[in-house]
Amino acid sequence: MNDAVTRETLISRLQAALGVQAVLSDATDTAGYTEDWRGRYRGEALCVVLPSTTAQVSDVVKLCAAAGVSILPQGGNTSLCGGAVPPTDGPAPVILNLARMRRIRQVDAANGSMIVEAGCILKTVQETAAGVGRLYPVSLGAEGSCQIGGTLSTNAGGTSVLRYGNTRENVLGLEVVLADGTIWDGLRALRKDNTGIDLKHLFIGAEGTLGIITAAALKLHPLPTQHALAWFAPRDPAAAQQILGMFQNACGSRLSAFEIMNRLQFDLVLANVPNRRNPLAGAHAWHVLVELSDTRDAEGLEAVLTQTLGEAIEQGLVEDAVIAANDTQRADLWEVRHSVSEANKKAAVGLTTDCAVPVSSVSEFIDAATRAVHAVVPGLDIAIVGHMGDGNVHFIPMFSFAAWAALPDSASMGDTMRACVNDVAARLSGTFSAEHGVGQTGLPLMQRYKAPSELALMRTVKAALDPHQLFNPGRLVP
Ligand SMILES: Cc1cc2nc3c(=O)[nH]c(=O)nc-3n(C[C@H](O)[C@H](O)[C@H](O)COP(=O)(O)OP(=O)(O)OC[C@H]3O[C@@H](n4cnc5c(N)ncnc54)[C@H](O)[C@@H]3O)c2cc1C
């Protein structure tokens, strides 16, 4: 902070710009913004501001820049890697939460686009699109609370990447407030625009280090109205991989999800989240949810689902399978998949990892990472859940709360476990951060796994767009 500006001066200037109600400075009011939802990360904020318009965001940026105080943009605070809360070291930033910027500015079904403000909740965007017969396909467990700005800034993945791509593939344009307060209006809802460097991609996945996203033009797709879903127990991950290929050949782009979890992960959901049940008879080592969808012809979908699963059973790749008989059963099975994070939070200390490897290497990754973890802690519980269709596996070494508390140095155990898993991904030409982002958890890993030339390029971009380190200083690029 500049010597000339005190905390109180900045707060009163922010109050004058936004109104008193939009500036929270009391510790009890800011508590929900300075800690992550799992209680693993907590930091200090100078205050929390809740602007309602892009112009107000610009005002906040100018005031903070003049005062020499950094800004932490925040969405729904659902980050799984401590990305949305301040660090414990360094000067306290102003948290700029976008929750009040939640207007849907435009829906254009014919163009397959909608323009929404960054604070819109993902689920609201999905529902609004569905209301005009369109699909916004990004879908994930936190969709009831994460914001569009957060999903853009982390380039969120989720369960439909296999068919529709990551968030990046579903954005047409952005509006961003830059480090000097300039509002960049790049809200063009075009599918073709080759007029120079595509600037929006700089801000997508930048985790709030280059600017504050205030609105986005999103790409909508035809709304599938017919679905066919099966839950089955593959013999092992290699069999699941083979079955994925069979579905891709049989269904093409109608294959919309292929999610895998191991028995421990499945059991944790049943034990810790009410109203979740095992759709199969008996216990199985592995579970897969596969879904097909289309805009018409439900019978055709079910036929291809049944036939492909039947072939897999004949080949000895599947131990048991069930097909959802109606939309309620389908929703129930998705609930099992979406309950994983809630279950794990209640059950134990899970060291979440977020690796992606080529789809053809998923089974090898699971085997090798299991061996690597067990070489350090023999027999340790490991929950595995993954978007197998896109090669993203959350491989989660689990410690009971008591075992974790008894460790002489739990932080270094966490680092060792993550290194075991991430090193295997790196060896298989994979990544340590497929969809959650880098946040605080992944920051040290950037140095370990990214090439110096790549880090240098990122530093050049940061220096050009945010020369005074206003936005999330010290994040993303170590
Ligand atoms: C139950 C559960 C399930 C999840 N499942 C998935 C999953 O399947 N796939 C997946 O990818 N993620 C998943 N996540 C992680 C998380 O939901 C996503 O990363 C989400 O995109 C974060 O959105 P948010 O609004 O909560 O952002 P926050 O957590 O608030 O912020 C995340 C980052 O974005 C920055 N940021 C936020 N808003 C803006 C903005 N407007 N402008 C600039 N920077 C901004 C922040 O500074 C921070 O660096 C899950 C989380 C939970 C709790």
Ligand as a Chemical Component Dictionary entry (heavy atoms), coordinates in Angstrom:
data_LIG
# 
_chem_comp.id                   LIG 
_chem_comp.type                 NON-POLYMER 
_chem_comp.pdbx_formal_charge   0 
_chem_comp.three_letter_code    LIG 
# 
loop_
_chem_comp_atom.comp_id 
_chem_comp_atom.atom_id 
_chem_comp_atom.alt_atom_id 
_chem_comp_atom.type_symbol 
_chem_comp_atom.charge 
_chem_comp_atom.model_Cartn_x 
_chem_comp_atom.model_Cartn_y 
_chem_comp_atom.model_Cartn_z 
_chem_comp_atom.pdbx_ordinal 
LIG C1  C1  C 0 -18.193 -30.246 -5.652  1  
LIG C2  C2  C 0 -17.204 -29.659 -6.635  2  
LIG C3  C3  C 0 -17.028 -30.278 -7.851  3  
LIG C4  C4  C 0 -16.144 -29.731 -8.793  4  
LIG N1  N1  N 0 -16.002 -30.357 -9.988  5  
LIG C5  C5  C 0 -15.226 -29.802 -10.940 6  
LIG C6  C6  C 0 -15.113 -30.405 -12.223 7  
LIG O1  O1  O 0 -15.674 -31.459 -12.509 8  
LIG N2  N2  N 0 -14.362 -29.777 -13.152 9  
LIG C7  C7  C 0 -13.723 -28.600 -12.892 10 
LIG O2  O2  O 0 -13.062 -28.052 -13.789 11 
LIG N3  N3  N 0 -13.770 -28.027 -11.664 12 
LIG C8  C8  C 0 -14.506 -28.590 -10.688 13 
LIG N4  N4  N 0 -14.571 -28.008 -9.452  14 
LIG C9  C9  C 0 -13.741 -26.824 -9.141  15 
LIG C10 C10 C 0 -14.450 -25.466 -9.286  16 
LIG O3  O3  O 0 -15.836 -25.565 -9.153  17 
LIG C11 C11 C 0 -14.166 -24.861 -10.642 18 
LIG O4  O4  O 0 -12.782 -24.574 -10.732 19 
LIG C12 C12 C 0 -14.941 -23.562 -10.925 20 
LIG O5  O5  O 0 -14.675 -23.237 -12.262 21 
LIG C13 C13 C 0 -14.564 -22.391 -10.046 22 
LIG O6  O6  O 0 -15.554 -21.370 -10.189 23 
LIG P1  P1  P 0 -15.785 -20.289 -9.043  24 
LIG O7  O7  O 0 -16.754 -19.287 -9.536  25 
LIG O8  O8  O 0 -16.100 -20.930 -7.759  26 
LIG O9  O9  O 0 -14.339 -19.608 -9.007  27 
LIG P2  P2  P 0 -13.452 -19.294 -7.717  28 
LIG O10 O10 O 0 -13.150 -20.552 -6.994  29 
LIG O11 O11 O 0 -14.064 -18.190 -6.936  30 
LIG O12 O12 O 0 -12.125 -18.729 -8.422  31 
LIG C14 C14 C 0 -11.275 -19.579 -9.139  32 
LIG C15 C15 C 0 -10.161 -18.730 -9.796  33 
LIG O13 O13 O 0 -10.706 -17.859 -10.774 34 
LIG C16 C16 C 0 -10.437 -16.490 -10.476 35 
LIG N5  N5  N 0 -11.656 -15.744 -10.819 36 
LIG C17 C17 C 0 -12.920 -15.998 -10.396 37 
LIG N6  N6  N 0 -13.785 -15.161 -10.992 38 
LIG C18 C18 C 0 -13.063 -14.364 -11.805 39 
LIG C19 C19 C 0 -13.386 -13.294 -12.698 40 
LIG N7  N7  N 0 -14.647 -12.882 -12.875 41 
LIG N8  N8  N 0 -12.382 -12.681 -13.383 42 
LIG C20 C20 C 0 -11.099 -13.102 -13.213 43 
LIG N9  N9  N 0 -10.738 -14.089 -12.385 44 
LIG C21 C21 C 0 -11.699 -14.724 -11.690 45 
LIG C22 C22 C 0 -10.065 -16.468 -9.015  46 
LIG O14 O14 O 0 -9.173  -15.409 -8.717  47 
LIG C23 C23 C 0 -9.411  -17.832 -8.837  48 
LIG O15 O15 O 0 -8.068  -17.750 -9.257  49 
LIG C24 C24 C 0 -15.422 -28.548 -8.478  50 
LIG C25 C25 C 0 -15.600 -27.935 -7.238  51 
LIG C26 C26 C 0 -16.472 -28.484 -6.327  52 
LIG C27 C27 C 0 -16.648 -27.787 -5.004  53 
# 
loop_
_chem_comp_bond.comp_id 
_chem_comp_bond.atom_id_1 
_chem_comp_bond.atom_id_2 
_chem_comp_bond.value_order 
_chem_comp_bond.pdbx_ordinal 
LIG C1  C2  SING 1  
LIG C2  C3  SING 2  
LIG C2  C26 DOUB 3  
LIG C3  C4  DOUB 4  
LIG C4  N1  SING 5  
LIG C4  C24 SING 6  
LIG N1  C5  DOUB 7  
LIG C5  C6  SING 8  
LIG C5  C8  SING 9  
LIG C6  O1  DOUB 10 
LIG C6  N2  SING 11 
LIG N2  C7  SING 12 
LIG C7  O2  DOUB 13 
LIG C7  N3  SING 14 
LIG N3  C8  DOUB 15 
LIG C8  N4  SING 16 
LIG N4  C9  SING 17 
LIG N4  C24 SING 18 
LIG C9  C10 SING 19 
LIG C10 O3  SING 20 
LIG C10 C11 SING 21 
LIG C11 O4  SING 22 
LIG C11 C12 SING 23 
LIG C12 O5  SING 24 
LIG C12 C13 SING 25 
LIG C13 O6  SING 26 
LIG O6  P1  SING 27 
LIG P1  O7  DOUB 28 
LIG P1  O8  SING 29 
LIG P1  O9  SING 30 
LIG O9  P2  SING 31 
LIG P2  O10 DOUB 32 
LIG P2  O11 SING 33 
LIG P2  O12 SING 34 
LIG O12 C14 SING 35 
LIG C14 C15 SING 36 
LIG C15 O13 SING 37 
LIG C15 C23 SING 38 
LIG O13 C16 SING 39 
LIG C16 N5  SING 40 
LIG C16 C22 SING 41 
LIG N5  C17 SING 42 
LIG N5  C21 SING 43 
LIG C17 N6  DOUB 44 
LIG N6  C18 SING 45 
LIG C18 C19 SING 46 
LIG C18 C21 DOUB 47 
LIG C19 N7  SING 48 
LIG C19 N8  DOUB 49 
LIG N8  C20 SING 50 
LIG C20 N9  DOUB 51 
LIG N9  C21 SING 52 
LIG C22 O14 SING 53 
LIG C22 C23 SING 54 
LIG C23 O15 SING 55 
LIG C24 C25 DOUB 56 
LIG C25 C26 SING 57 
LIG C26 C27 SING 58 
# 
